[in-house]
């Protein structure tokens, strides 16, 4: 190799080194600018969040770390049931599929239940149970309660229960220990109304047709997977393979989802104001600004060592002031 060839190779390597340093320095300078700017300016945060330099660097981190993130547990779906000893309340993969009545618009079916009318039963009782026909999901502070109250007024919808039973996100886990029958009992009154209100002018195969539907609105089911490690099928995974939504699909593949979102900055600020009544912090623009920066910094540091998806499902990074910021 002659001197000219060596010179070309060294120049290329030096150029690559300078480019890498430039990308990292740009992110550092950007972070410094955000931290040292006294007054909070929404437009500056939006411009920073959309910065090409941050996008390039984040992608580079993601691609690099995917090489050594072993046993991520690829694949989707619930997988085989009963291979390991797990909490039966969490592992209802053997439950279903249900045989829904063809003459009901709402997904209803016969089931031997051990919980009915708010009480445990000594012996299983065969009765009609109904799952939600629709499910409101999305992000908190996105107008979901307003939609819920609007649906309550619809003549084809029957709602006689609370909006958010939180079964999939919290109450099926240890402490609350709700069984599937307890969740179905949440719709007990609505079920009684549905099965006793046939359509006056519609029939199916000489059977009465029951046209009323019910639903629920545990909005957080789309993102509150903080205990995903406990779900059967996620053992020894660095990021979840099975999520709440897989269980929704397992129980009712035709469930209607009403997914609601909002401008991310407006939404997180609204949530910041809302959560203050529970956590007791003083609401100021400056405090909100610092909370957002702290959350962003945590995620940027996490992504230097783990995949973007792994960081997104890492509940230890969540801030109670700016939930679901990233």
Buried (B, 14 or more C-beta within 10 A) or exposed (E): EEEEEEEEEEEEEEEEEEEEEEBEEBBEEBBEEBEEEEEBEEEEBEEBBEEEBBEEBBEBBBEEBBEEBEEBBEEEEBBEBEEEEBEEBBBBBEBBEBEBBEBBBBBBBEBEBBBBEEEEBEEEEEBBBBBBBBBBBBBBBBBBBEBBEEBEEEEEBBBEBEBBBBBBBBBBBEEEEBBBBBBBBBBBBBBBBBBEEBBEEEEEEEEBBBBBBBBBBBBBBBBBBBBBEBBBBBEEBBBBBBBBBBBBBBBBEEBEBBEBEBEBBEBBBBBBEEBBEEEEBEEEEEBBBBBBBBBBBBBBEBBEEBBBBBBBBBEEBBBEBBBBBB
